[in-house]
Amino acid sequence: MAVMQKTAIQMPEKGTYQWQLFNYWSDEYRQTRADHSAYIALNFAGALDVCRAKVQTLLQHHHQHASDAAQGPRHHKAIARLQNTLSGAALAYESSFQHH
């Protein structure tokens, strides 16, 4: 039976610039993996459907009041914020797939 030779990853010397980079990217990797797992867990738990429904309800509410002369601009800003939040979440999720 052949024994596979394992070569240890050489860690950069603590405190050096290389060490800081290594630390940053290993944390980044752990974080994206955790985000990805959290998304899958939330999805299976059905929590995302509830979030989507809530966001849609909020968007509808703001769209209904967007034509109001006095409050219109405030509702347009709220719509933009909700859309940015949604696209930010979608982009983060999409990018987590590209990391794997």
PyMOL commands that set and color helices and strands:
alter all, ss='L'
color gray80, all
select helices_A, chain A and resi 17-45+47-65+72-98
alter helices_A, ss='H'
color red, helices_A
deselect
rebuild
show_as cartoon
